[in-house]
Amino acid sequence: MPDRQGHYLREERMDHGEQSWQPKSFVARLSRPEYNTLIGLGRREDFRDGAFLVRQGDRGRDVFVLINGRVQILFAGLEGRESRLAIRGRGDLVGEMAFMDQRPRSASGRALGTVATLRLTSEAFSRFFENHPTAYRSLAQTLTDRLRAAENRQLEGGYDVESRVAATLCQIAVTESDDVGAPLVVKRTQRDLGQLIGAATISVHRTLRNLAGRGIVETHHRTIVILDVDALGQVAKGRKTMHHLM
């Protein structure tokens, strides 16, 4: 049964089975002993579609490790307008910034579909690093990647929309695909893509229609199928950004 926050709770701890983590995610960088310790310190918590893991402005300090599913990172500006900053996937952290700086949450995290997480209190996450101080390097690398992603997105603001759309689709496909041999499916709306690259939805729509006309992609309801990865890479002109890490 869901609680009043809209998420589902499970009391059992996660097993230690192998997972398919996103490349360069926090968990993917951990050693096996570090991974085992991390799992032992947290508790499984599942969220239904649309439920918030964290909310901007809250003073919570818990950290979530994404075991399955995706979470969109949202920021509300001074006028209350909500922007989608990024998408996090398997192995990524949500809520680590509040743990690091002990300040209110700087953004919200909302589930895209059902999401399985490992929830760690700030005390448990601190204990993890006390037991494995070398794991700080994995956290530092994750934060550095996100900083570089933010810088890249600012720099790419001057590039044409087609290149930015292609680069973002390439990166999402590479990091989130479960089956390399199958057509790559990107589960994003055109509005999501526009907010990720800082472009109007109508511009993204025109770009995708153009790419579809050239046989590079197909567009469906809330999904984009990449038919020709090499051609898409050529459109991206090598600028395969890391927006998913932000």
C-alpha positions, 0 to 999 in steps of 0.5 A: 500500500502507498503511504500519503506521500505516494510511494511504496515501502518495502522493509526487506533489504536489497539482495546482493545480486548483480545489477546492470548499472549505468556507466559512470554512475556512482554505484558503477564506480564502487568496488565489490566490497564497497557495494556490499557495505552500501547495500547493507546500510540502506533499506529498499524503498519503491516509488510509484510514477509521479511520486517525489523522492525529494522536494526542492526546499526540504531539509531532508538529508537522506540519500537515494541510490537508484536501483531501477527506473528513472527520476527526473530532476526538477527546478522551480525558479523564482516565478514558480516555473518548473524546469527539467534539468536532468534524468537520473538512472540506475546507479545514480544518486539523488539527494547527495547535495543536501548531504554534502552541504547540509543545506535545503534541497536545491531541486526536486526528484520525481519518479518517471514510472515505478522506481526502486531505490536504496534509501540511506540516512545521512548517518548511514551514508557517513558511516559508509565513507568512514568504512570505505574512505576511498569511495569518496573518489567515486562521489567526487568523480560523480560530482565532477561529471555533473559539473562538466555536464553543466558547463557543456550545456552552457557552451552548447547553447550556441550550437544549432538545435539539430546538433544539440538534439542529436548529441543528447539522443546519442548520450541517452541511448548510450547510457540507458540502453539495455540491449545494444543489439536492438533498436535504441529507444529513448523514452523522452517527450519532445518537451523533455528534450527541449528543456534538457537542451534549452530549446523550444518544443516546436524547434525540437519537433521540427528537428525530429521530423527532419531526422525522421524524414532522413530515416535516422529516427522514428517518433512515437508517443513519448518515445524516440526510436533511433534507427541509425546511430552512426548517422545521428552521431554525424549530425551531433558532430561529436558533441555527445554531451552528458546531460543525464549526469546533471 
